[in-house]
């Protein structure tokens, strides 16, 4: 666990830090049928799209130590695909390489769960790339369970 960890609400000036983690998010996909350049372009556009969507309740948090950002999470409302009920979804979570496996992701998730409960949500939804075993293990270790699997075949 990281000492002196502060979880705070993101500010406009945090966008550069959030965008700086885009390459880290893009490389974990490991999808051989998509080029690295395409995945990076998709991830950059996705971050912008998610952060610019202000139509629903949402939360963006920054994890920092000594005023240095080391991770972020973004959550927003979402309709559950099974029940249709309003719940939280986490489209973005990333930490710097130096903060990996130090409890930063867990702290961000805990703060987001608190927000989701305050919104009255019963569920939190997220998606993870099928080849990202590390992330899947992390999410399962904090109570997430697989629900559906999206599959693709190249032709």
Secondary structure, 3 states (H helix, E strand, C coil): CCCCEEEEECCHHHHHHHHHCHHHHHHCCCCCCCCHHHHHHHHHHHHHHHHHCCCCCEEEEEEEECCEEEEEEEEEEEECCCCCCEEEEEEEEEECHHHCCCCHHHHHHHHHHHHHHHCCCCCEEECCCCCCHHHHHHHHHCCCCCCCCCCCCCC
